[in-house]
Amino acid sequence: MFMPDFDYVYHNLGEISDHVLRMLHNKFLAAALLALKHSVLKDAPKVWMPLTLRLADEAGTDLQTSLIIYIFVNSGLKREEILKVINMAPVTIKKTAMTTWDYLREEGRELGMEQKTEKAVRNLVKQSLLSDQQIASALEVSIEYVSGIRQKMKDTK
C-alpha cells in the first residue's frame, strides 16, 4: 500500500507585506490574499478594498463576484461606506460590484421577510384562536406552510 507523504508549509499572511502580495503574477490571487489578510486583521476596509477590487479587475465575472461577496460580508462596513468603495472601483468591475451588492441586498430583504412571516405565524398559532386556513389567509401564505410551522412547534415541545 502506498502512503503519500506531505509536507505542509504555512505562511502567516499578517507578516507578508502588501507590496509583496501585490507583486504576485496572478493578480486575482493577490486580491484574494489581500482580502483574506485584511479582513482577518480587521484593518481599515476603506483603504484595502479599492486596491483589492482593482487587482481583481482582470478576473472573470464569477471570480469577481465571489471575491466581492467575501469582501462585503467580512468588511464590517455600513451600506453607505460599501457604496463609496464601489464608486471608487474601476469601471470594469464596478458593474459586477453593483450587481452583486443589489443581489445581496435583495436576498437580505427576502430573508428578513421570511423570518418576520414565520414569527407572525408562530405568534398566531400560539394564540390558538385561528385555524391554519385563517392564519394562511391573513398572512397570505399557504395552509401547508402554517401547518408545517404548527407541526415544528409541536415537535419542539
Residue frames as a rotation matrix with the C-alpha (Angstrom) as fourth column:
MET 1
0.584 0.812 0.000 0.00
0.812 -0.584 0.000 0.00
0.000 0.000 -1.000 0.00
PHE 2
-0.394 -0.698 0.597 1.32
0.696 -0.651 -0.302 3.43
0.600 0.297 0.743 -0.95
MET 3
0.466 0.468 -0.751 1.09
0.844 -0.490 0.218 6.13
-0.266 -0.736 -0.623 1.70
PRO 4
0.358 -0.337 0.871 1.71
0.487 -0.728 -0.482 9.63
0.796 0.597 -0.096 0.37
ASP 5
-0.037 -0.473 -0.880 3.96
0.964 -0.250 0.094 11.86
-0.265 -0.845 0.465 2.41
PHE 6
0.460 0.280 0.842 3.07
0.559 -0.829 -0.030 15.54
0.690 0.484 -0.538 2.50
ASP 7
-0.588 -0.549 -0.594 4.87
0.802 -0.491 -0.340 18.49
-0.105 -0.676 0.729 3.98
TYR 8
0.547 0.803 0.234 2.69
0.801 -0.584 0.131 21.43
0.242 0.116 -0.963 4.87
VAL 9
-0.704 -0.711 -0.010 4.09
0.696 -0.686 -0.215 24.91
0.146 -0.158 0.977 4.73
TYR 10
0.453 0.867 -0.210 2.05
0.892 -0.439 0.110 27.58
0.003 -0.237 -0.971 6.45
HIS 11
-0.637 -0.590 0.495 2.60
0.583 -0.790 -0.190 31.26
0.503 0.168 0.848 5.92
ASN 12
-0.118 0.546 -0.829 1.36
0.798 -0.444 -0.406 33.99
-0.590 -0.710 -0.383 8.18
LEU 13
0.144 0.243 0.959 -0.27
0.885 -0.465 -0.014 36.49
0.443 0.851 -0.282 5.81
GLY 14
0.951 0.249 -0.183 -0.05
0.309 -0.799 0.516 39.12
-0.017 -0.547 -0.837 8.51
GLU 15
0.319 -0.918 -0.237 3.74
0.232 -0.166 0.958 39.02
-0.919 -0.361 0.159 8.25
ILE 16
-0.341 -0.392 0.854 3.80
0.909 0.094 0.406 39.40
-0.239 0.915 0.324 4.45
SER 17
-0.629 0.062 -0.775 3.73
0.007 -0.996 -0.086 42.99
-0.777 -0.060 0.626 3.25
ASP 18
0.499 0.866 -0.023 1.00
0.090 -0.079 -0.993 44.17
-0.862 0.493 -0.117 0.91
HIS 19
0.270 -0.488 -0.830 3.71
-0.882 -0.470 -0.011 45.16
-0.385 0.735 -0.558 -1.56
VAL 20
-0.787 -0.579 0.213 4.96
-0.479 0.791 0.381 41.55
-0.389 0.198 -0.900 -1.79
LEU 21
-0.277 0.769 0.576 1.41
0.387 0.638 -0.666 40.25
-0.879 0.038 -0.475 -2.25
ARG 22
0.609 0.520 -0.599 0.71
-0.264 -0.579 -0.771 42.81
-0.748 0.628 -0.215 -4.99
MET 23
-0.157 -0.792 -0.591 3.82
-0.908 -0.120 0.402 41.63
-0.389 0.599 -0.700 -6.85
LEU 24
-0.287 0.123 0.950 2.32
0.100 0.990 -0.098 38.16
-0.953 0.067 -0.297 -7.46
HIS 25
-0.980 -0.126 -0.156 1.89
-0.142 -0.111 0.984 37.44
-0.142 0.986 0.091 -11.15
ASN 26
-0.461 0.887 -0.041 -1.65
0.707 0.395 0.586 36.22
0.536 0.241 -0.809 -10.59
LYS 27
-0.809 0.106 0.579 -3.50
-0.247 -0.954 -0.171 39.44
0.534 -0.281 0.798 -9.77
PHE 28
0.283 0.959 0.002 -6.67
-0.442 0.129 0.888 37.68
0.851 -0.252 0.461 -8.67
LEU 29
0.315 -0.269 -0.910 -4.67
0.707 0.706 0.036 35.54
0.633 -0.655 0.413 -6.21
ALA 30
-0.782 -0.620 0.066 -3.06
0.454 -0.640 -0.620 38.74
0.427 -0.455 0.782 -4.92
ALA 31
-0.414 0.719 0.559 -6.51
-0.563 -0.684 0.464 40.32
0.716 -0.122 0.687 -4.50
ALA 32
0.541 0.654 -0.528 -7.86
-0.039 0.647 0.761 37.26
0.840 -0.391 0.376 -2.67
LEU 33
-0.040 -0.647 -0.761 -4.85
0.856 0.371 -0.360 37.08
0.515 -0.666 0.539 -0.33
LEU 34
-0.874 -0.238 0.424 -5.09
0.061 -0.919 -0.390 40.80
0.482 -0.315 0.817 0.45
ALA 35
0.004 0.958 0.287 -8.81
-0.582 -0.231 0.779 40.47
0.813 -0.170 0.557 1.18
LEU 36
0.536 0.146 -0.831 -8.15
0.401 0.823 0.403 37.48
0.743 -0.550 0.382 3.44
LYS 37
-0.444 -0.832 -0.333 -5.27
0.745 -0.137 -0.653 39.19
0.498 -0.538 0.680 5.24
HIS 38
-0.882 0.017 0.472 -7.03
-0.151 -0.957 -0.249 42.47
0.447 -0.290 0.846 5.92
SER 39
0.165 0.984 0.064 -10.42
-0.467 0.021 0.884 41.03
0.869 -0.175 0.463 6.78
VAL 40
0.419 -0.089 -0.903 -8.82
0.642 0.733 0.226 38.79
0.642 -0.674 0.364 9.42
LEU 41
-0.597 -0.748 -0.291 -6.63
0.757 -0.404 -0.514 41.61
0.267 -0.527 0.807 10.76
LYS 42
0.393 0.868 -0.303 -9.69
0.905 -0.424 -0.040 43.91
-0.163 -0.259 -0.952 10.80
ASP 43
-0.711 -0.674 -0.199 -7.71
0.581 -0.723 0.373 46.65
-0.395 0.150 0.906 9.09
ALA 44
-0.285 0.583 -0.761 -9.42
-0.282 -0.810 -0.515 49.74
-0.916 0.068 0.395 7.73
PRO 45
-0.035 0.315 0.949 -11.52
0.687 0.697 -0.206 48.29
-0.726 0.644 -0.241 4.88
LYS 46
0.880 0.406 -0.248 -11.91
0.129 -0.706 -0.696 51.62
-0.457 0.581 -0.673 3.09
VAL 47
0.220 -0.893 -0.393 -8.15
-0.769 -0.407 0.494 51.52
-0.601 0.194 -0.776 2.47
TRP 48
-0.676 -0.625 0.391 -7.60
-0.319 0.726 0.609 47.95
-0.664 0.286 -0.690 1.23
MET 49
0.105 0.800 0.591 -10.93
0.360 0.523 -0.772 47.27
-0.927 0.294 -0.233 -0.51
PRO 50
0.770 0.203 -0.605 -10.39
-0.427 -0.540 -0.725 49.60
-0.474 0.817 -0.329 -3.51
LEU 51
-0.225 -0.929 -0.296 -6.93
-0.942 0.129 0.310 48.11
-0.249 0.348 -0.904 -4.14
THR 52
-0.597 0.060 0.800 -8.34
-0.056 0.992 -0.116 44.59
-0.800 -0.114 -0.589 -3.89
LEU 53
0.499 0.849 0.174 -11.09
0.202 0.082 -0.976 45.41
-0.843 0.523 -0.130 -6.38
ARG 54
0.526 -0.385 -0.758 -8.56
-0.799 -0.530 -0.285 46.95
-0.292 0.755 -0.587 -8.79
LEU 55
-0.575 -0.800 0.173 -6.41
-0.710 0.593 0.380 43.80
-0.407 0.095 -0.908 -8.64
ALA 56
-0.406 0.509 0.759 -9.45
0.259 0.860 -0.439 41.61
-0.876 0.019 -0.481 -9.34
ASP 57
0.074 0.473 -0.878 -10.30
-0.608 -0.676 -0.416 43.73
-0.790 0.565 0.238 -12.38
GLU 58
-0.398 -0.339 -0.853 -8.87
-0.914 0.229 0.335 41.24
0.082 0.913 -0.400 -14.90
ALA 59
-0.896 0.089 0.435 -10.55
-0.061 0.945 -0.320 38.16
-0.439 -0.314 -0.842 -13.40
GLY 60
-0.708 0.706 0.023 -13.73
0.303 0.275 0.913 36.65
0.638 0.653 -0.408 -14.76
THR 61
-0.208 0.731 0.650 -17.10
-0.599 -0.621 0.505 37.81
0.773 -0.284 0.567 -13.50
ASP 62
0.653 0.482 -0.584 -17.69
0.095 0.714 0.694 34.66
0.751 -0.509 0.421 -11.43
LEU 63
-0.106 -0.783 -0.613 -14.39
0.888 0.202 -0.412 35.08
0.447 -0.588 0.674 -9.58
GLN 64
-0.770 -0.135 0.624 -15.04
-0.013 -0.974 -0.226 38.78
0.638 -0.182 0.748 -9.11
THR 65
0.200 0.948 0.249 -18.49
-0.459 -0.133 0.878 38.08
0.865 -0.290 0.409 -7.68
SER 66
0.564 -0.034 -0.825 -17.14
0.563 0.746 0.354 35.53
0.604 -0.665 0.440 -5.20
LEU 67
-0.510 -0.834 -0.208 -14.42
0.770 -0.336 -0.542 37.93
0.382 -0.437 0.814 -4.05
ILE 68
-0.591 0.355 0.724 -16.86
-0.266 -0.934 0.240 40.84
0.761 -0.051 0.647 -3.80
ILE 69
0.550 0.812 -0.195 -19.24
-0.121 0.308 0.943 38.79
0.826 -0.496 0.268 -1.65
TYR 70
0.243 -0.554 -0.796 -16.35
0.876 0.478 -0.065 37.78
0.417 -0.682 0.601 0.62
ILE 71
-0.757 -0.589 0.285 -15.20
0.456 -0.787 -0.415 41.39
0.468 -0.184 0.864 0.92
PHE 72
-0.259 0.734 0.628 -18.66
-0.413 -0.672 0.615 42.82
0.873 -0.100 0.477 1.61
VAL 73
0.653 0.576 -0.492 -19.55
0.126 0.558 0.820 40.17
0.747 -0.597 0.292 4.19
ASN 74
0.342 -0.609 -0.715 -16.25
0.917 0.382 0.114 40.42
0.204 -0.695 0.689 6.07
SER 75
-0.348 -0.566 0.748 -15.62
0.461 -0.798 -0.389 44.15
0.817 0.209 0.538 5.85
GLY 76
-0.284 0.327 -0.901 -17.97
0.934 -0.118 -0.337 45.28
-0.217 -0.938 -0.272 8.59
LEU 77
-0.995 -0.095 -0.016 -18.75
0.087 -0.954 0.287 48.39
-0.043 0.284 0.958 6.56
LYS 78
-0.203 0.958 -0.201 -22.14
0.134 -0.176 -0.975 50.04
-0.970 -0.225 -0.093 6.53
ARG 79
0.424 0.530 0.734 -24.22
0.765 0.225 -0.604 50.38
-0.485 0.818 -0.310 3.36
GLU 80
0.977 0.001 -0.212 -23.06
-0.087 -0.911 -0.403 53.91
-0.194 0.413 -0.890 2.56
GLU 81
0.205 -0.979 0.006 -19.41
-0.643 -0.130 0.754 53.01
-0.738 -0.159 -0.656 3.02
ILE 82
-0.176 -0.206 0.963 -19.68
0.436 0.860 0.264 49.99
-0.883 0.466 -0.062 0.73
LEU 83
0.731 0.515 0.448 -21.30
0.630 -0.256 -0.733 52.13
-0.263 0.818 -0.512 -1.95
LYS 84
0.764 -0.537 -0.357 -18.42
-0.523 -0.840 0.143 54.64
-0.377 0.078 -0.923 -1.69
VAL 85
-0.206 -0.864 0.459 -15.90
-0.309 0.503 0.807 51.83
-0.928 0.025 -0.371 -2.18
ILE 86
0.133 0.333 0.934 -17.84
0.743 0.590 -0.316 50.53
-0.656 0.736 -0.169 -5.18
ASN 87
0.958 0.283 -0.040 -17.82
0.200 -0.762 -0.615 54.02
-0.205 0.582 -0.787 -6.71
MET 88
0.399 -0.891 -0.218 -14.02
-0.728 -0.452 0.515 54.14
-0.557 -0.047 -0.829 -6.37
ALA 89
0.070 -0.353 0.933 -13.64
0.223 0.917 0.330 50.81
-0.972 0.185 0.143 -8.19
PRO 90
-0.881 -0.393 -0.264 -12.56
-0.189 -0.221 0.957 50.64
-0.435 0.893 0.120 -11.84
VAL 91
-0.182 0.866 -0.466 -15.45
-0.952 -0.273 -0.136 50.90
-0.245 0.420 0.874 -14.29
THR 92
-0.307 0.008 -0.952 -14.88
-0.615 0.762 0.205 47.33
0.727 0.648 -0.229 -15.49
ILE 93
-0.771 0.030 -0.636 -15.51
0.411 0.787 -0.460 45.84
0.487 -0.616 -0.619 -12.03
LYS 94
-0.892 0.440 0.105 -17.99
-0.408 -0.681 -0.609 48.46
-0.196 -0.586 0.787 -10.80
LYS 95
-0.145 0.883 -0.446 -20.87
-0.860 0.110 0.498 46.86
0.488 0.456 0.744 -12.72
THR 96
-0.151 0.016 -0.988 -20.17
0.171 0.985 -0.011 43.44
0.974 -0.171 -0.152 -11.19
ALA 97
-0.926 -0.248 -0.284 -19.84
0.318 -0.113 -0.941 45.00
0.202 -0.962 0.183 -7.74
MET 98
-0.685 0.724 0.084 -23.15
-0.722 -0.658 -0.213 46.87
-0.099 -0.206 0.973 -8.04
THR 99
0.020 0.683 -0.730 -24.96
-0.609 0.587 0.533 43.80
0.793 0.434 0.428 -9.39
THR 100
-0.401 -0.261 -0.878 -23.59
0.433 0.791 -0.433 41.73
0.807 -0.554 -0.204 -6.51
TRP 101
-0.999 0.037 -0.005 -24.50
-0.016 -0.545 -0.838 44.43
-0.033 -0.837 0.545 -3.98
ASP 102
-0.365 0.925 -0.100 -28.07
-0.904 -0.327 0.274 44.63
0.221 0.191 0.957 -5.34
TYR 103
0.020 0.326 -0.945 -28.38
-0.193 0.929 0.316 40.84
0.981 0.176 0.081 -5.21
LEU 104
-0.689 -0.358 -0.630 -27.13
0.506 0.386 -0.772 40.63
0.520 -0.850 -0.085 -1.61
ARG 105
-0.911 0.388 0.141 -29.42
-0.401 -0.752 -0.523 43.45
-0.097 -0.533 0.840 -0.54
GLU 106
-0.094 0.923 -0.374 -32.46
-0.862 0.113 0.495 41.79
0.499 0.369 0.784 -2.13
GLU 107
-0.155 -0.032 -0.987 -31.57
0.179 0.982 -0.060 38.40
0.972 -0.186 -0.146 -0.58
GLY 108
-0.935 -0.245 -0.255 -31.31
0.297 -0.151 -0.943 40.04
0.193 -0.958 0.214 2.84
ARG 109
-0.632 0.770 0.095 -34.66
-0.775 -0.626 -0.082 41.73
-0.003 -0.125 0.992 2.37
GLU 110
0.093 0.680 -0.727 -36.30
-0.571 0.635 0.521 38.44
0.816 0.367 0.447 1.35
LEU 111
-0.443 -0.327 -0.835 -34.70
0.426 0.742 -0.517 36.59
0.789 -0.585 -0.189 4.26
GLY 112
-0.994 0.074 0.080 -35.91
-0.108 -0.573 -0.813 39.27
-0.014 -0.816 0.577 6.65
MET 113
-0.271 0.956 -0.114 -39.46
-0.930 -0.229 0.287 38.99
0.248 0.184 0.951 5.31
GLU 114
0.016 0.239 -0.971 -39.40
-0.126 0.964 0.236 35.19
0.992 0.118 0.045 5.62
GLN 115
-0.769 -0.367 -0.523 -38.29
0.451 0.268 -0.851 35.43
0.453 -0.891 -0.040 9.24
LYS 116
-0.850 0.505 0.151 -40.97
-0.509 -0.714 -0.480 38.01
-0.135 -0.485 0.864 10.03
THR 117
-0.050 0.864 -0.500 -43.65
-0.803 0.264 0.535 35.89
0.594 0.428 0.681 8.36
GLU 118
-0.201 -0.078 -0.977 -42.60
0.252 0.959 -0.128 32.78
0.947 -0.272 -0.173 10.27
LYS 119
-0.967 -0.178 -0.183 -42.59
0.225 -0.252 -0.941 34.72
0.121 -0.951 0.284 13.54
ALA 120
-0.563 0.824 0.055 -46.08
-0.826 -0.564 0.001 36.06
0.032 -0.044 0.999 12.81
VAL 121
0.079 0.577 -0.813 -47.36
-0.430 0.756 0.494 32.54
0.899 0.311 0.308 12.04
ARG 122
-0.544 -0.363 -0.757 -45.81
0.460 0.625 -0.631 31.22
0.701 -0.692 -0.173 15.26
ASN 123
-0.979 0.180 0.098 -47.43
-0.191 -0.630 -0.753 34.00
-0.074 -0.756 0.651 17.29
LEU 124
-0.228 0.957 -0.177 -50.86
-0.941 -0.169 0.293 33.37
0.251 0.233 0.939 15.77
VAL 125
-0.027 0.164 -0.986 -50.54
-0.067 0.984 0.165 29.61
0.997 0.070 -0.016 16.28
LYS 126
-0.862 -0.360 -0.358 -49.66
0.328 0.142 -0.934 30.20
0.387 -0.922 -0.004 19.95
GLN 127
-0.727 0.645 0.234 -52.89
-0.685 -0.666 -0.295 32.18
-0.034 -0.375 0.927 20.35
SER 128
-0.940 0.299 0.166 -54.84
0.302 0.953 -0.006 29.06
-0.160 0.044 -0.986 19.24
LEU 129
-0.260 0.889 -0.378 -57.79
-0.115 -0.417 -0.902 31.23
-0.959 -0.190 0.211 18.25
LEU 130
0.264 0.298 -0.917 -57.46
-0.891 -0.289 -0.350 30.84
-0.369 0.910 0.189 14.48
SER 131
0.774 0.010 0.633 -57.39
0.173 0.959 -0.226 27.85
-0.609 0.284 0.740 12.18
ASP 132
-0.297 -0.919 0.262 -54.48
0.503 0.083 0.860 27.18
-0.812 0.387 0.437 9.82
GLN 133
-0.109 0.348 0.931 -56.68
0.980 -0.117 0.158 28.35
0.164 0.930 -0.328 6.95
GLN 134
0.881 0.472 -0.040 -57.48
0.469 -0.856 0.216 31.64
0.067 -0.209 -0.976 8.69
ILE 135
0.400 -0.828 -0.393 -53.81
0.108 -0.383 0.917 32.29
-0.910 -0.410 -0.064 9.53
ALA 136
-0.415 -0.559 0.718 -52.78
0.741 0.250 0.623 31.46
-0.528 0.791 0.310 5.96
SER 137
0.282 0.625 0.728 -55.38
0.906 -0.423 0.012 33.81
0.316 0.656 -0.685 4.57
ALA 138
0.931 0.111 -0.347 -54.46
0.269 -0.852 0.450 36.66
-0.245 -0.512 -0.823 6.91
LEU 139
0.271 -0.927 -0.259 -50.71
-0.177 -0.312 0.933 36.41
-0.946 -0.207 -0.249 6.22
GLU 140
0.727 0.123 -0.675 -51.01
-0.671 -0.077 -0.737 35.45
-0.143 0.989 0.027 2.55
VAL 141
-0.566 -0.824 0.015 -49.12
-0.812 0.561 0.162 32.17
-0.142 0.080 -0.987 2.89
SER 142
-0.265 0.464 -0.845 -50.11
-0.432 0.726 0.534 28.60
0.862 0.507 0.008 2.11
ILE 143
0.700 0.584 0.411 -52.04
-0.660 0.309 0.684 26.42
0.272 -0.751 0.602 4.52
GLU 144
0.744 -0.491 -0.453 -49.22
0.423 0.871 -0.249 23.87
0.517 -0.006 0.856 4.22
TYR 145
-0.251 -0.849 0.465 -46.72
0.097 -0.500 -0.861 26.50
0.963 -0.171 0.207 5.40
VAL 146
-0.014 0.337 0.941 -48.81
-0.874 -0.461 0.152 27.25
0.486 -0.821 0.302 8.50
SER 147
0.915 0.402 0.032 -49.41
-0.370 0.805 0.463 23.57
0.161 -0.436 0.886 9.29
GLY 148
0.407 -0.854 -0.323 -45.69
0.440 0.493 -0.750 22.86
0.801 0.163 0.576 8.84
ILE 149
-0.445 -0.546 0.710 -44.79
-0.325 -0.640 -0.696 25.54
0.834 -0.540 0.108 11.38
ARG 150
0.391 0.674 0.627 -47.51
-0.878 0.069 0.474 24.26
0.276 -0.736 0.619 13.73
GLN 151
0.909 -0.071 -0.412 -46.03
0.090 0.996 0.026 20.76
0.408 -0.060 0.911 13.45
LYS 152
-0.072 -0.997 0.039 -42.48
0.286 -0.058 -0.956 22.04
0.956 -0.058 0.289 14.13
MET 153
-0.261 0.034 0.965 -43.77
-0.753 -0.632 -0.181 23.81
0.604 -0.774 0.191 17.23
LYS 154
0.789 0.575 0.217 -45.37
-0.595 0.628 0.501 20.55
0.152 -0.524 0.838 18.48
ASP 155
0.688 -0.576 -0.441 -42.17
0.342 0.794 -0.503 18.60
0.640 0.195 0.743 17.76
THR 156
-0.290 -0.885 0.364 -40.02
0.066 -0.398 -0.915 21.00
0.955 -0.242 0.174 19.76
LYS 157
0.331 0.493 0.805 -42.20
-0.773 -0.347 0.531 20.85
0.541 -0.798 0.266 22.90
